[in-house]
Amino acid sequence: MKKLVSIEEAISKIEDGMTIMIGGFLACGSPNKMIDALLQKGVKDLTIIGNDTGFIDRGIGKLVVSGQAKKVIVSHIGTNKETGRLMNEGKLEVVLVPQGTLAEQVRAGGAGLGGVLTPIGVGTPIAEGKDHLIIDGKTFLLEKALRADVALIFGSKVDEKGNVYYHESTRNFNPLMATAADFVIVEAEEVVKVGELDPHLIMTPGLFVKQIVKA
C-alpha cells in the first residue's frame, strides 16, 4: 500500500470530536504543516494530547487560539497565555499532568496496558477521584493509559514504508505517540527510498505508520 499521500487526503481522516495526539515539545518536532491544514479545515471539538500547548503562533497553540480544541491533556500551558485565559473563562478544559506521568500514560496506551502506578500526586488535588493502590506499604495512584483516534507526528527522515528517524530533540514525544493511536500520520521533513535509512537509526518502525505527508 502506498503510504505517501497528499496532506489533504491525510487530514481528511480527522473529524469533529476526535481525540488526537500531536508530537513535539514547545513546537520543536511538531507536525506544523498538518496543524496548519487542520486550521484550514476547521475541524472542531478536538481533544488534544500533547506535551504542551506551544505558543499562540506555533505548534498546538494555534489550534487552541482558533477555538478548535475543547480539551487538552498536557504537562504545561505556561508559554501560551490563550490557554490560561480560555481555561479560566470555562471555554477550554485543561487537564494538567506531570510530564513523566504523561509520557508513561502514552507509553502504556501503546503497549496495551491499562495504566501506570505512580506516587506522584498522592495526597494532592491531582489524586481526587483516582484509584489508590498500596504496594509494600507505599501508596500509588493509578493513572489510566492514553490512546487517540489519530496521532500526528513529525519525522526528520522517513522512508516510503514509514520507517522514521527523528533528529536530536525532535524525537521527544513522537515515538511514544506513534504507538498509541489507531491511525498514525507522519509529516516527513525528508522522504527517502526504502533502504536509504540506516536500520540502526530507525526509531519508529513503519508498521505503526499508516500515512506519510511531505513537509
KEKE-3310 file (N, C-alpha, C; in steps of 0.2 Angstrom, whole numbers, plus 5000, padded with zeros to 4 digits):
npx = (5004:5003:5010:5013:5005:4994:4993:4980:4972:4977:4973:4960:4955:4953:4940:4927:4927:4936:4949:4965:4983:4997:5013:5029:5038:5036:5034:5045:5049:5036:5022:5020:5015:5004:4996:4993:4985:4974:4969:4965:4955:4946:4941:4933:4930:4940:4949:4965:4980:4996:5013:5013:5005:5011:5015:5006:5007:5013:5014:5004:4997:4991:4979:4973:4971:4963:4951:4947:4950:4942:4946:4962:4975:4989:5006:5010:5006:5011:5018:5008:4997:4984:4979:4978:4969:4957:4954:4952:4940:4931:4930:4938:4943:4956:4968:4980:4995:5009:5024:5032:5023:5013:5020:5022:5009:5005:5014:5010:4997:5001:5007:4997:4993:4983:4986:4997:5006:5009:5018:5017:5008:5000:4990:4987:4977:4977:4975:4962:4947:4953:4959:4967:4982:4990:5006:5017:5017:5017:5009:5001:4995:4983:4986:4977:4979:4983:4976:4973:4962:4969:4986:4997:5013:5030:5044:5061:5068:5060:5056:5049:5041:5037:5046:5054:5066:5071:5078:5089:5083:5070:5064:5058:5041:5036:5040:5033:5020:5017:5014:5002:4990:4975:4977:4990:4999:5013:5023:5035:5051:5060:5059:5064:5070:5066:5078:5088:5089:5099:5097:5100:5096:5083:5069:5055:5046:5040:5028:5019:5015:5003:5001:5010:5015:5023:5034)
npy = (4994:5011:5023:5037:5051:5065:5080:5084:5072:5065:5073:5072:5061:5066:5071:5081:5081:5071:5062:5067:5065:5075:5077:5084:5097:5111:5116:5111:5098:5097:5093:5104:5108:5099:5104:5117:5113:5108:5119:5126:5117:5118:5109:5104:5104:5096:5084:5086:5078:5082:5087:5100:5116:5124:5139:5155:5156:5145:5128:5117:5127:5135:5129:5130:5143:5146:5140:5127:5117:5107:5102:5099:5089:5090:5094:5106:5124:5136:5144:5148:5160:5161:5149:5148:5159:5155:5143:5149:5156:5146:5140:5131:5115:5110:5098:5095:5086:5079:5079:5067:5057:5059:5055:5041:5037:5038:5029:5017:5016:5013:5001:4993:4992:4994:5006:5016:5015:5027:5037:5050:5064:5059:5062:5075:5088:5082:5068:5066:5057:5047:5030:5022:5012:5001:4996:4986:4994:5007:5020:5022:5030:5026:5029:5031:5023:5032:5034:5038:5043:5047:5050:5063:5065:5070:5068:5067:5060:5050:5034:5027:5017:5021:5020:5028:5041:5052:5068:5072:5083:5083:5071:5068:5067:5060:5046:5039:5042:5038:5024:5024:5027:5024:5027:5033:5047:5053:5068:5071:5078:5075:5063:5047:5033:5016:5007:5017:5022:5020:5005:5005:5017:5019:5024:5023:5010:5006:4999:5005:5016:5024:5033:5045:5062:5075:5087)
npz = (5000:4996:5005:5005:5004:4999:5009:5011:5009:5020:5031:5029:5037:5049:5060:5067:5085:5088:5096:5097:5096:5096:5092:5098:5107:5114:5101:5095:5084:5080:5070:5060:5047:5046:5056:5052:5041:5048:5054:5043:5038:5048:5058:5073:5091:5097:5106:5112:5114:5121:5124:5128:5126:5117:5108:5105:5092:5086:5084:5094:5100:5090:5087:5099:5100:5089:5093:5091:5099:5112:5123:5132:5135:5144:5149:5153:5152:5151:5142:5133:5133:5130:5132:5146:5148:5141:5148:5161:5158:5156:5144:5139:5142:5153:5157:5167:5168:5176:5168:5166:5170:5160:5149:5152:5153:5139:5134:5140:5134:5121:5123:5126:5139:5155:5162:5173:5188:5200:5212:5211:5215:5225:5239:5235:5226:5213:5215:5218:5215:5209:5207:5221:5226:5237:5239:5246:5257:5252:5245:5229:5214:5202:5186:5171:5155:5140:5124:5107:5093:5082:5078:5075:5070:5069:5058:5055:5044:5034:5027:5012:5017:5029:5040:5053:5057:5069:5072:5084:5097:5091:5093:5106:5111:5100:5096:5106:5104:5092:5094:5100:5095:5084:5071:5062:5057:5048:5047:5036:5036:5026:5013:5009:4999:5002:5011:5011:5024:5038:5047:5060:5065:5064:5073:5074:5069:5052:5053:5062:5056:5046:5036:5026:5025:5015:5022)
capx = (5000:5007:5009:5014:4999:4994:4991:4973:4970:4978:4969:4953:4954:4952:4934:4925:4926:4941:4955:4971:4989:5002:5020:5033:5040:5036:5034:5051:5047:5029:5020:5017:5011:4997:4992:4990:4980:4968:4966:4961:4949:4941:4938:4932:4928:4945:4953:4972:4985:5002:5017:5011:5000:5015:5014:5000:5008:5016:5013:4997:4994:4987:4973:4969:4969:4957:4945:4946:4951:4938:4950:4969:4979:4996:5010:5011:5002:5014:5020:5003:4993:4977:4976:4976:4963:4951:4953:4949:4934:4927:4929:4943:4945:4963:4970:4987:4998:5016:5027:5034:5017:5010:5024:5020:5002:5005:5018:5005:4992:5004:5009:4991:4992:4978:4988:5003:5006:5014:5017:5016:5001:4997:4989:4986:4971:4978:4973:4954:4943:4958:4961:4974:4984:4995:5010:5023:5016:5018:5003:5002:4989:4983:4985:4975:4983:4980:4976:4970:4960:4974:4992:5001:5020:5035:5050:5066:5069:5055:5057:5042:5037:5035:5051:5055:5071:5070:5085:5091:5077:5064:5062:5053:5035:5034:5040:5028:5013:5016:5012:4996:4984:4973:4979:4996:5001:5019:5025:5042:5055:5063:5056:5069:5069:5067:5085:5092:5089:5102:5092:5101:5094:5076:5066:5048:5045:5035:5021:5015:5013:4998:5002:5016:5015:5029:5034)
capy = (5000:5017:5027:5044:5054:5072:5082:5084:5066:5063:5077:5070:5056:5069:5073:5084:5077:5066:5063:5067:5066:5079:5076:5090:5099:5118:5116:5108:5092:5096:5092:5111:5108:5096:5108:5122:5110:5107:5126:5127:5113:5120:5103:5107:5100:5091:5083:5086:5076:5084:5089:5107:5120:5128:5146:5157:5156:5139:5121:5115:5133:5138:5125:5132:5150:5146:5138:5121:5112:5108:5099:5097:5085:5092:5094:5113:5128:5142:5148:5150:5164:5160:5143:5150:5163:5151:5139:5152:5158:5140:5139:5125:5110:5108:5093:5096:5080:5079:5077:5060:5053:5059:5050:5034:5035:5037:5023:5012:5016:5010:4994:4989:4992:4998:5012:5015:5016:5032:5040:5057:5067:5056:5067:5082:5088:5078:5062:5066:5053:5041:5024:5021:5005:5001:4991:4986:4999:5013:5022:5024:5032:5023:5034:5027:5024:5037:5032:5043:5041:5049:5054:5067:5066:5073:5064:5071:5056:5044:5031:5026:5012:5024:5020:5035:5044:5059:5071:5075:5084:5082:5064:5069:5063:5057:5039:5036:5044:5033:5018:5024:5029:5020:5030:5037:5051:5056:5073:5070:5083:5072:5056:5043:5027:5010:5005:5023:5024:5016:5002:5006:5024:5019:5024:5021:5005:5008:4996:5009:5022:5022:5038:5050:5068:5079:5094)
capz = (5000:4995:5011:5004:5001:5000:5016:5011:5010:5026:5036:5029:5042:5056:5060:5073:5091:5089:5101:5093:5099:5092:5094:5099:5113:5113:5094:5092:5082:5079:5063:5059:5041:5047:5061:5048:5037:5052:5055:5037:5038:5053:5062:5079:5097:5097:5112:5110:5119:5119:5130:5130:5121:5112:5109:5102:5085:5084:5087:5096:5102:5085:5087:5105:5099:5084:5096:5088:5104:5118:5129:5131:5141:5143:5155:5155:5147:5153:5136:5129:5138:5127:5135:5153:5148:5139:5154:5167:5156:5156:5137:5137:5148:5153:5161:5168:5170:5177:5161:5166:5170:5154:5144:5154:5151:5132:5133:5142:5129:5115:5125:5128:5146:5157:5165:5176:5195:5202:5219:5210:5216:5231:5244:5232:5222:5207:5217:5219:5211:5206:5211:5225:5227:5242:5237:5250:5262:5249:5241:5222:5210:5195:5180:5166:5149:5135:5117:5102:5086:5077:5080:5071:5072:5064:5057:5051:5038:5033:5020:5009:5021:5035:5045:5055:5061:5072:5073:5090:5101:5088:5095:5111:5112:5094:5095:5110:5101:5086:5096:5105:5091:5079:5064:5063:5051:5050:5042:5035:5033:5020:5012:5006:4997:5006:5011:5012:5031:5042:5051:5067:5066:5064:5080:5074:5063:5048:5054:5066:5052:5041:5030:5026:5021:5014:5025)
cpx = (5004:5005:5010:5008:4999:4991:4983:4970:4971:4974:4962:4950:4952:4945:4932:4924:4931:4946:4961:4978:4994:5008:5023:5034:5041:5037:5040:5049:5039:5027:5016:5013:5004:4993:4989:4984:4973:4965:4962:4955:4944:4938:4938:4931:4933:4947:4960:4976:4992:5006:5015:5007:5004:5015:5008:5000:5012:5014:5005:4993:4990:4980:4969:4967:4963:4951:4943:4947:4945:4941:4957:4971:4986:5000:5011:5008:5006:5016:5015:4997:4985:4974:4974:4969:4957:4949:4949:4942:4929:4926:4934:4944:4953:4965:4978:4990:5006:5019:5029:5028:5013:5014:5022:5013:5001:5009:5013:5000:4995:5006:5003:4990:4986:4980:4995:5002:5011:5013:5016:5009:4997:4996:4988:4979:4971:4975:4965:4951:4947:4958:4967:4975:4990:4999:5016:5023:5016:5011:5004:4995:4989:4981:4983:4979:4979:4981:4972:4967:4965:4980:4995:5008:5024:5041:5055:5068:5064:5056:5049:5038:5035:5040:5054:5062:5070:5077:5085:5084:5070:5060:5056:5047:5033:5034:5034:5021:5012:5014:5005:4990:4982:4975:4985:4998:5008:5021:5032:5045:5058:5061:5062:5067:5070:5074:5090:5093:5094:5098:5093:5098:5086:5073:5059:5048:5039:5028:5017:5012:5008:4999:5007:5014:5021:5029:5036)
cpy = (5006:5021:5035:5047:5062:5074:5082:5078:5064:5066:5075:5065:5059:5073:5077:5079:5072:5068:5062:5068:5070:5079:5083:5092:5107:5119:5113:5100:5091:5096:5099:5111:5105:5100:5114:5119:5109:5114:5127:5123:5115:5115:5106:5102:5094:5090:5082:5083:5078:5086:5095:5110:5125:5135:5148:5156:5150:5133:5121:5122:5136:5135:5128:5139:5150:5143:5131:5115:5113:5106:5098:5094:5086:5092:5101:5118:5135:5147:5150:5154:5163:5154:5144:5154:5159:5146:5143:5155:5152:5138:5133:5121:5108:5103:5093:5089:5081:5076:5069:5055:5053:5055:5043:5032:5034:5030:5017:5011:5012:5003:4990:4988:4996:5005:5011:5017:5021:5035:5048:5059:5064:5062:5074:5082:5083:5071:5061:5062:5047:5036:5024:5014:5006:4995:4991:4992:5006:5014:5024:5026:5028:5028:5030:5028:5029:5034:5038:5040:5042:5052:5057:5068:5069:5069:5068:5067:5051:5041:5029:5021:5014:5023:5027:5036:5051:5062:5074:5076:5084:5075:5065:5065:5059:5050:5036:5037:5039:5027:5018:5027:5024:5021:5035:5040:5054:5062:5073:5076:5081:5065:5053:5036:5022:5008:5011:5024:5018:5012:5004:5013:5024:5019:5022:5016:5007:5005:5000:5015:5020:5027:5043:5056:5072:5085:5099)
cpz = (5000:5001:5010:5001:5002:5007:5016:5012:5017:5031:5035:5034:5048:5056:5067:5079:5092:5094:5097:5097:5094:5095:5095:5106:5112:5105:5091:5090:5081:5072:5061:5052:5042:5052:5057:5044:5042:5053:5049:5036:5042:5057:5069:5085:5098:5104:5110:5116:5117:5125:5132:5125:5117:5114:5105:5094:5082:5088:5089:5098:5097:5085:5094:5103:5094:5087:5094:5093:5110:5124:5127:5137:5140:5150:5158:5150:5148:5147:5131:5133:5136:5131:5142:5153:5146:5145:5160:5165:5155:5149:5134:5143:5147:5158:5161:5171:5171:5170:5161:5166:5164:5149:5146:5152:5143:5131:5135:5137:5123:5117:5127:5135:5149:5160:5169:5184:5197:5208:5218:5211:5222:5236:5242:5228:5216:5209:5217:5213:5207:5211:5215:5226:5232:5240:5242:5255:5259:5244:5234:5219:5204:5190:5174:5159:5144:5128:5113:5096:5081:5080:5074:5073:5067:5064:5053:5044:5039:5027:5018:5012:5027:5041:5046:5059:5063:5074:5080:5094:5098:5090:5100:5112:5106:5094:5100:5107:5095:5087:5099:5101:5086:5072:5065:5056:5052:5044:5042:5032:5027:5019:5007:5004:5002:5006:5012:5020:5034:5047:5059:5070:5066:5071:5080:5068:5059:5049:5058:5061:5046:5034:5031:5022:5021:5017:5020)
residu = (MET:LYS:LYS:LEU:VAL:SER:ILE:GLU:GLU:ALA:ILE:SER:LYS:ILE:GLU:ASP:GLY:MET:THR:ILE:MET:ILE:GLY:GLY:PHE:LEU:ALA:CYS:GLY:SER:PRO:ASN:LYS:MET:ILE:ASP:ALA:LEU:LEU:GLN:LYS:GLY:VAL:LYS:ASP:LEU:THR:ILE:ILE:GLY:ASN:ASP:THR:GLY:PHE:ILE:ASP:ARG:GLY:ILE:GLY:LYS:LEU:VAL:VAL:SER:GLY:GLN:ALA:LYS:LYS:VAL:ILE:VAL:SER:HIS:ILE:GLY:THR:ASN:LYS:GLU:THR:GLY:ARG:LEU:MET:ASN:GLU:GLY:LYS:LEU:GLU:VAL:VAL:LEU:VAL:PRO:GLN:GLY:THR:LEU:ALA:GLU:GLN:VAL:ARG:ALA:GLY:GLY:ALA:GLY:LEU:GLY:GLY:VAL:LEU:THR:PRO:ILE:GLY:VAL:GLY:THR:PRO:ILE:ALA:GLU:GLY:LYS:ASP:HIS:LEU:ILE:ILE:ASP:GLY:LYS:THR:PHE:LEU:LEU:GLU:LYS:ALA:LEU:ARG:ALA:ASP:VAL:ALA:LEU:ILE:PHE:GLY:SER:LYS:VAL:ASP:GLU:LYS:GLY:ASN:VAL:TYR:TYR:HIS:GLU:SER:THR:ARG:ASN:PHE:ASN:PRO:LEU:MET:ALA:THR:ALA:ALA:ASP:PHE:VAL:ILE:VAL:GLU:ALA:GLU:GLU:VAL:VAL:LYS:VAL:GLY:GLU:LEU:ASP:PRO:HIS:LEU:ILE:MET:THR:PRO:GLY:LEU:PHE:VAL:LYS:GLN:ILE:VAL:LYS:ALA)
# end
